[in-house]
Every structure is written in C-alpha cells, then in structure tokens.
Amino acid sequence: MNEHTITDVDAVRRAGSRAEQYRELLRALTGLLDGERDGLANMANFAALVYSGLPELNWAGFYLWRDGQLVLGPFQGRPACVRIDAGRGVCGAAVVRRASVRVDDVHAFPGHIACDAASRSELVVPFFSGATLLGVFDLDSPRTARFDAVDEQGIHSALQVLTAATRLSWPAWPAP
C-alpha cells in the first residue's frame, strides 16, 4: 500500500460532484490495493474507504455468497444480520435479480430487513468472478433517496477494481 493512500479518504470527501467523488475513490482504492491480494484485507479496506469517504452513510459492507446464502463479511457501521437468504430484503433481491437494487425509501420496500432503524435508503450492488456470484456490497443511508445512478455505477466500478486486484476464493474458506 502506498503511504499516501491513508489520507486519500479526505480527497474523496473534498471532491465536488458525486462523479468527482467516485474518481477520487477509484484513485484511492487503486493505491490501497496496490500489491495486496488477500481478499479479507482488501474487502475490509474497501468497506472502510467507502464508509469514511462518501457522505451520508450509516452502513457499508459486504455480504458473501456462501453455501446458498449471503453471509456477513467485512463492514463498517452497526452490527448487522449475519445470514440473508436469496430473495429476502434488498440484498437478497439483488442476488435473485443478479443486478443492483436501489431503494429510495426502505420502509416502502416489501420485506426490508431493518438492521439499523435509522436507515432510510439503500443501494446493493452484486459482484462476480466471471458469471459466478461472489456476493453483494451494501450501502445504507439515513437520508431518503440518498443513492442515484452515479452511486450505482461508481460502486460497480470500484467492485471491478477490487475483484481484478484481489484473490477472492470462497472455496478456500471453510463452510460454517
């Protein structure tokens, strides 16, 4: 990791537009992942960078697809549900759809899982190795309609950087 990467969170926060924030986030992420291939370490730093760098978030983290369920991975925020079935909540909907799900008001989403009562909006972006689902990255905000298409594309791009730079291998992790 480059030593300047630690302060890059501030550059992400100072960026003007959302598009500029994501350009800075990708630059910071590239430096943060430089030379490190460990999946757990890189996912933990990814979640911390997003949570610390982007405004108006109260949760940012991974759910990993293991043994037919989403299992809690590295995150920042309050404690969360450990296991989520496909189709359940916003994260489970993203698994079934194999596509991002953006919800402006989680209280209007049928079956929403409320880990933090302060959450009002949510963005869930699945990530893959080829066609194989690895998991989802979940963002929550205490502000209604916090997420837009720029956020969705920015997180999607960041996840592509992560998967290209990282050895993500669930079979190496023992099943619970």
C-alpha positions as CSV (number, residue, x, y, z in Angstrom):
1,M,0.0,0.0,0.0
2,N,1.2,3.5,-0.8
3,E,1.7,5.6,2.3
4,H,-0.4,8.5,0.7
5,T,-3.4,6.3,0.5
6,I,-4.4,6.7,4.1
7,T,-5.1,10.4,3.6
8,D,-6.9,9.8,0.3
9,V,-10.2,9.5,2.2
10,D,-10.0,13.2,2.7
11,A,-9.6,13.8,-1.0
12,V,-12.8,11.7,-1.7
13,R,-14.7,13.8,0.9
14,R,-13.5,17.1,-0.6
15,A,-14.4,16.2,-4.2
16,G,-17.2,18.4,-5.5
17,S,-19.7,16.3,-7.5
18,R,-20.6,12.7,-7.0
19,A,-18.7,11.8,-10.2
20,E,-15.6,13.5,-8.8
21,Q,-16.0,11.7,-5.5
22,Y,-16.0,8.3,-7.3
23,R,-13.0,9.3,-9.5
24,E,-11.1,10.1,-6.2
25,L,-12.5,6.9,-4.6
26,L,-11.2,4.8,-7.5
27,R,-7.8,6.5,-7.4
28,A,-7.6,5.9,-3.6
29,L,-8.8,2.3,-3.9
30,T,-6.2,1.5,-6.6
31,G,-3.4,2.8,-4.3
32,L,-4.9,1.0,-1.3
33,L,-5.0,-2.4,-3.1
34,D,-1.6,-1.9,-4.8
35,G,0.4,-5.1,-4.2
36,E,-2.1,-6.7,-1.8
37,R,-4.0,-9.8,-3.0
38,D,-5.7,-11.0,0.3
39,G,-9.5,-10.9,-0.1
40,L,-10.3,-10.3,3.5
41,A,-7.9,-7.5,3.9
42,N,-8.9,-5.8,0.7
43,M,-12.6,-6.1,1.4
44,A,-12.1,-4.6,4.9
45,N,-10.2,-1.7,3.5
46,F,-12.7,-1.3,0.6
47,A,-15.6,-1.0,3.1
48,A,-13.7,1.4,5.3
49,L,-12.7,3.6,2.4
50,V,-16.3,3.8,1.1
51,Y,-17.8,4.4,4.6
52,S,-15.2,7.0,5.5
53,G,-15.1,8.7,2.1
54,L,-18.7,9.0,1.0
55,P,-21.1,11.3,2.8
56,E,-24.4,10.4,4.5
57,L,-23.8,6.7,5.0
58,N,-24.6,4.7,8.2
59,W,-23.5,1.3,6.9
60,A,-21.2,0.0,4.2
61,G,-20.2,-3.6,3.8
62,F,-20.1,-7.0,2.1
63,Y,-22.3,-10.0,2.2
64,L,-20.6,-13.0,0.7
65,W,-22.4,-15.7,-1.2
66,R,-21.6,-19.0,0.6
67,D,-23.4,-22.2,0.7
68,G,-26.6,-20.8,-0.9
69,Q,-26.9,-17.8,1.5
70,L,-25.4,-14.3,1.9
71,V,-23.1,-14.3,4.9
72,L,-21.9,-11.1,6.6
73,G,-18.4,-10.0,5.5
74,P,-16.2,-7.0,6.3
75,F,-18.2,-3.9,7.0
76,Q,-18.4,-0.5,8.7
77,G,-21.4,0.5,10.8
78,R,-23.6,-1.0,13.4
79,P,-23.8,-4.8,13.9
80,A,-25.8,-6.4,11.2
81,C,-27.7,-9.6,10.3
82,V,-25.3,-12.5,9.8
83,R,-27.2,-14.5,7.2
84,I,-29.7,-13.5,4.5
85,D,-31.5,-15.9,2.1
86,A,-31.8,-15.2,-1.6
87,G,-34.9,-13.1,-2.2
88,R,-35.0,-11.7,1.3
89,G,-34.6,-8.0,1.8
90,V,-32.8,-5.7,-0.6
91,C,-29.6,-7.8,-0.5
92,G,-31.5,-11.0,-1.3
93,A,-33.4,-9.2,-4.1
94,A,-30.1,-8.2,-5.7
95,V,-29.0,-11.9,-5.6
96,V,-32.2,-13.1,-7.3
97,R,-32.0,-10.3,-9.9
98,R,-28.2,-10.6,-10.3
99,A,-28.3,-6.8,-10.6
100,S,-28.1,-3.7,-8.5
101,V,-31.1,-2.7,-6.4
102,R,-31.5,0.9,-5.4
103,V,-34.3,1.8,-2.9
104,D,-35.2,5.4,-2.1
105,D,-37.3,4.5,0.9
106,V,-36.5,1.2,2.6
107,H,-39.8,1.4,4.6
108,A,-41.7,1.1,1.3
109,F,-39.7,-2.0,0.2
110,P,-41.6,-5.2,0.9
111,G,-39.6,-7.5,3.2
112,H,-36.9,-4.9,4.0
113,I,-34.6,-6.2,6.8
114,A,-34.1,-3.4,9.3
115,C,-30.7,-3.9,11.0
116,D,-30.5,-0.1,11.8
117,A,-33.8,1.8,12.3
118,A,-32.0,5.0,11.2
119,S,-31.6,3.6,7.6
120,R,-33.9,5.3,5.1
121,S,-32.4,4.4,1.7
122,E,-30.2,1.5,0.4
123,L,-28.0,0.5,-2.6
124,V,-26.9,-3.1,-3.1
125,V,-24.5,-4.0,-5.9
126,P,-23.7,-7.6,-6.6
127,F,-20.2,-8.6,-7.7
128,F,-19.0,-11.5,-9.7
129,S,-16.0,-13.6,-10.8
130,G,-17.0,-14.2,-14.4
131,A,-20.6,-15.4,-14.1
132,T,-20.1,-16.7,-10.5
133,L,-21.8,-14.6,-7.9
134,L,-19.3,-13.7,-5.1
135,G,-21.6,-11.5,-3.0
136,V,-23.0,-8.1,-2.7
137,F,-21.8,-4.7,-1.4
138,D,-24.5,-3.0,0.6
139,L,-24.7,0.7,1.4
140,D,-27.3,2.3,3.8
141,S,-28.1,5.9,4.4
142,P,-30.1,7.8,7.0
143,R,-31.3,10.1,4.2
144,T,-34.2,9.1,1.9
145,A,-33.3,8.9,-1.8
146,R,-29.5,9.2,-1.0
147,F,-28.4,7.0,-3.9
148,D,-28.6,7.6,-7.6
149,A,-27.2,6.1,-10.9
150,V,-23.8,7.8,-10.3
151,D,-23.5,5.9,-7.0
152,E,-24.6,2.7,-8.5
153,Q,-22.1,3.0,-11.4
154,G,-19.3,4.2,-9.0
155,I,-19.7,1.3,-6.7
156,H,-19.9,-1.1,-9.6
157,S,-16.6,0.3,-11.0
158,A,-15.0,0.1,-7.6
159,L,-16.0,-3.5,-7.2
160,Q,-14.5,-4.3,-10.6
161,V,-11.2,-2.8,-9.4
162,L,-11.4,-4.9,-6.2
163,T,-12.1,-8.2,-8.0
164,A,-9.4,-7.6,-10.5
165,A,-6.8,-6.8,-7.8
166,T,-7.8,-9.4,-5.3
167,R,-7.7,-13.1,-4.9
168,L,-11.3,-13.8,-3.9
169,S,-11.7,-17.5,-3.3
170,W,-14.5,-18.7,-1.2
171,P,-13.7,-22.4,-1.5
172,A,-10.5,-21.7,0.5
173,W,-12.7,-20.6,3.4
174,P,-14.2,-23.5,5.4
175,A,-18.0,-23.7,5.3
176,P,-19.7,-23.0,8.6
